[in-house]
Amino acid sequence: MSSLHRELDGDVLVHHLTQDERLLDPDLLARHGRTARTIVKEGPLRLTIMGIAPGGALPTHHTEAHVTIHLLEGEVTFVARGREYPLHTGDVLVFAPGVEHEARSAVGGVFLLTVVYTASDLPLTPTD
C-alpha cells in the first residue's frame, strides 16, 4: 500500500493498531524476515508498525533519538549494551538516543516503534 493512500500527519489521527498490522506486507516478511510500515510522520514524531518473521532479525543499528518499542504480538528479543531484553505481548522497551541495538525472534512478532527526534536530529527530507 502506497503512502499516498494513508494520512501520515495531521491535527488528529486515529490508528487501530490491529488493523494497521494488516498493512505489513506478508511477501516482504517472508522474503526478508522483517518488514515495516510508517503510520505517523509528523514533525519529530515517527510511528512505525514493524514485523519480524519467525527466525527473523534486525541487524545492529542506532538512531540519535529516543526510541520506544511496544510489542503488540509474539515474542521479540532485543540486545543492547551486551544485555538481552526478551519482550512479550504488551511489554514496552525504551532506548536513549544513540544506544545501539538489534533484535531477533524465534516465533515472530509485531511491534509499534516510536521515534522522537529533537529538532537538530530530524532526518533530512528532500525538498521540491
Summary of the structure (lengths in Angstrom):
residues: 128
radius of gyration: 14.6
end to end distance: 23.3
largest distance: 43.5
contacts: 338
relative contact order: 0.22
helix: 16%
strand: 46%
